[in-house]
Amino acid sequence: MLREIKKDIVRMAHYSHASHIGSALSVVDLLYVIYTRVVNISKNNVDEIDRDKVILSKGHASIALYAVLAELGLIDKNKLNHYYIDGGDLPGHLDKDSVIGIDCSAGSLGHGLPIGIGMALSNPGKKVIVLMGDGETEEGSVWESIIFLGKHPLPNLTVIVDSNNLQGFDVVDKVAEYSKLCNTLDNFGLDCVEIDGHNLGQIEQALKRNISKTNAIIARTIKGKGVSYMENKLEWHYKSPNDEELKVALNELDR
């Protein structure tokens, strides 16, 4: 299933000539574990307000979420051909009114965590997971939220940082000291753990920790993971694969 999800991601980016395929391949393992092993979201309850919620705050990686939702049958898989095209159903950045299963509109970075806090406060019996990027943690609204969580811990909230060390136009570590991020979150009162963001077992274990504080996870990932010519390449934040690159990517993901 996960292999097909990743192949759908590269097909969609190729078809629509869309950006952000590198970001999508960075987070897809995290999203796969979240939806298949952790949260209770299915075709039977996806329309209900009172259920677990998932916020992909780095909304530019939407292509990964669409592919996961389609593979799980939450949205029609034929809609993947409508990604990022004129008149299509799936916008490049997330719009919660576009299709079912999108819990929060996202694109302008820094909004997902404060929205997730509101969801977790209003429904303490349900899980809320917020997945954001490491570059996104430079937003002030993120730190306002973290300060709040230090004083008001929410055990039903999990904050995941997709830490692939690439943002916008440069390496994240050139902007701030991200090796200390987990310690910083601990110092603010969250309970942080650092994992390999492509190891499904580690992801599941981290998400299912039984703790009394807000769960914080630093997931060390690789931008463009699984496609050799994309891995750790900043330009794949913006490029889409041409016909030959598509063939190579599908072949490598099929191994």
C-alpha positions in Angstrom: 0.0 0.0 0.0 2.7 2.5 1.0 4.7 1.8 -2.2 1.6 2.6 -4.3 1.0 5.8 -2.3 4.5 7.0 -3.1 4.1 6.1 -6.8 0.9 8.0 -6.9 2.7 11.1 -5.5 5.2 11.1 -8.3 2.5 10.5 -10.9 0.5 13.4 -9.6 3.4 15.8 -9.6 4.4 14.7 -13.1 0.8 15.0 -14.5 0.2 18.5 -13.0 3.7 19.9 -13.3 3.4 20.7 -9.6 6.1 21.7 -7.0 6.7 20.2 -3.6 7.2 16.5 -4.5 10.3 16.5 -2.3 8.3 17.7 0.7 5.6 15.1 0.0 8.1 12.2 0.0 9.6 13.6 3.2 6.3 13.3 5.1 4.5 10.4 3.5 5.8 7.7 5.9 4.6 9.8 8.8 1.2 10.3 7.3 0.9 6.6 6.4 1.5 5.5 10.0 -0.8 8.2 11.4 -3.7 7.2 9.3 -3.3 3.4 9.3 -2.0 2.7 12.8 -2.9 5.6 15.1 -6.0 7.7 14.5 -9.5 6.4 14.2 -10.5 8.0 10.9 -12.4 5.9 8.3 -15.1 6.1 5.7 -17.7 5.4 8.4 -16.8 8.5 10.6 -14.9 10.9 8.3 -17.9 13.3 8.1 -18.3 13.4 11.9 -17.1 16.4 13.8 -16.4 14.4 17.0 -13.5 12.3 15.8 -9.7 12.2 15.8 -8.1 15.0 13.8 -5.0 15.3 11.7 -3.5 18.7 10.6 -0.9 18.8 7.9 0.3 22.3 8.7 3.0 22.2 6.0 0.1 22.4 3.5 2.4 22.5 0.5 3.0 18.8 1.0 -0.7 18.2 0.3 0.0 15.8 -2.5 1.1 13.2 0.1 -2.1 13.6 2.1 -4.3 13.2 -1.0 -2.5 10.0 -2.0 -2.9 8.5 1.5 -6.6 9.4 1.7 -7.2 8.0 -1.7 -5.4 4.7 -0.9 -7.5 4.3 2.2 -10.7 5.0 0.3 -11.5 8.2 2.1 -11.6 10.1 -1.2 -12.1 8.8 -4.8 -8.8 7.7 -6.2 -9.9 9.1 -9.6 -9.6 12.6 -8.0 -5.9 12.3 -7.9 -6.0 13.2 -11.6 -7.6 16.5 -10.6 -4.6 17.6 -8.5 -3.3 21.2 -9.1 -5.0 21.7 -12.5 -7.6 24.2 -13.7 -11.0 23.1 -12.5 -9.6 20.3 -10.4 -10.8 19.2 -7.0 -7.5 19.0 -5.2 -5.7 22.4 -4.8 -1.9 22.7 -4.4 -2.3 23.9 -0.8 -4.9 22.3 1.4 -8.5 23.5 1.5 -10.7 21.7 4.0 -13.7 22.3 1.8 -12.3 20.7 -1.3 -12.8 17.0 -0.4 -13.7 15.1 2.8 -11.0 14.1 5.1 -9.1 17.5 5.1 -9.3 18.7 8.7 -7.6 22.1 8.3 -6.8 24.4 5.4 -3.1 25.1 5.3 -0.5 26.8 3.2 0.5 29.9 5.1 2.8 28.4 7.6 2.5 28.5 11.4 -1.2 28.2 11.7 -1.6 24.4 12.2 -0.4 24.2 15.8 -2.6 26.9 17.3 -5.6 25.5 15.4 -4.7 22.0 16.7 -4.5 23.3 20.2 -8.1 24.6 19.9 -9.2 21.2 18.6 -7.5 19.3 21.4 -9.0 21.6 24.0 -12.5 21.3 22.7 -12.4 17.5 22.4 -10.1 16.1 25.1 -11.2 12.5 24.4 -9.9 12.5 20.9 -6.5 12.5 19.3 -5.2 15.6 17.5 -2.0 15.3 15.5 -0.2 18.3 14.0 2.5 17.7 11.4 4.7 20.7 10.5 8.0 21.4 8.9 11.3 22.3 10.6 11.5 25.6 8.7 7.9 26.3 9.9 9.1 26.4 13.5 10.6 29.8 12.7 7.0 31.3 12.8 6.2 33.2 15.9 2.7 31.7 16.2 4.4 28.3 16.7 6.3 29.5 19.7 3.3 31.3 21.1 1.6 27.8 21.0 4.5 26.0 22.5 4.6 28.5 25.4 0.9 27.9 26.0 1.5 24.1 26.0 4.2 24.4 28.6 1.6 25.9 31.0 -1.4 23.9 29.7 -0.3 20.4 28.7 -2.6 18.5 26.3 -1.9 14.8 26.4 -4.3 14.2 23.5 -2.2 16.5 21.2 0.9 15.3 19.3 3.2 17.8 17.6 5.4 16.3 14.9 8.2 18.3 13.2 9.2 16.9 9.8 12.9 17.7 10.1 14.5 17.3 6.6 16.8 20.3 7.1 15.8 22.0 3.9 13.5 25.0 3.6 12.7 27.6 1.0 16.1 28.5 -0.4 18.7 27.0 2.0 19.6 24.5 4.7 17.6 25.0 7.9 20.6 24.7 10.1 22.1 27.8 8.6 19.2 29.8 10.0 19.0 28.3 13.5 20.5 25.6 15.7 18.0 22.8 15.1 20.1 20.0 16.7 18.9 21.5 20.0 15.2 21.6 19.1 14.1 18.6 21.0 15.9 19.8 24.2 14.3 23.2 23.7 10.8 21.7 23.5 11.5 19.7 26.6 12.6 22.8 28.4 9.3 24.5 27.4 7.4 21.7 29.1 6.6 19.3 26.2 7.8 15.7 26.2 10.0 15.4 23.1 11.5 12.3 21.4 13.7 12.2 18.3 13.2 9.4 15.7 13.9 8.3 12.2 11.0 9.7 10.3 11.1 6.9 7.7 11.2 4.0 10.2 7.5 2.9 10.5 8.1 1.1 13.8 9.8 4.1 15.4 7.0 6.4 14.1 4.3 4.2 15.6 6.0 3.8 18.9 6.6 7.5 19.3 2.9 8.3 18.4 1.6 5.8 20.9 3.6 6.9 23.9 1.5 7.2 27.1 2.6 10.5 28.6 1.0 13.2 30.7 2.4 16.1 28.7 2.0 17.2 25.1 3.8 14.6 22.9 6.5 16.2 20.7 8.3 14.3 18.0 11.3 15.4 15.9 11.2 13.1 12.9 14.5 13.2 11.0 13.6 12.8 7.4 15.1 13.1 3.9 13.6 15.4 1.3 12.7 13.4 -1.8 13.1 10.1 0.1 13.1 7.0 -2.1 14.0 8.7 -5.4 17.8 8.9 -5.6 18.0 12.0 -7.8 15.6 13.9 -5.5 17.1 13.0 -2.1 18.4 16.0 -0.1 18.2 18.2 -3.2 16.8 21.6 -2.5 15.6 22.1 -6.1 13.0 19.3 -5.6 11.1 21.7 -3.4 10.1 23.3 -6.6 10.6 20.9 -9.6 8.3 18.3 -11.0 9.6 15.1 -12.8 9.6 15.0 -16.6 8.8 11.9 -18.5 12.2 10.2 -18.1 12.5 11.2 -14.5 9.0 9.8 -13.8 10.1 6.4 -15.2 13.2 6.4 -13.0 11.3 7.4 -9.9 8.6 4.7 -10.4 11.2 2.1 -11.0 13.1 3.0 -7.8 10.0 3.2 -5.7 8.9 -0.2 -7.0 11.9 -2.0 -5.5 
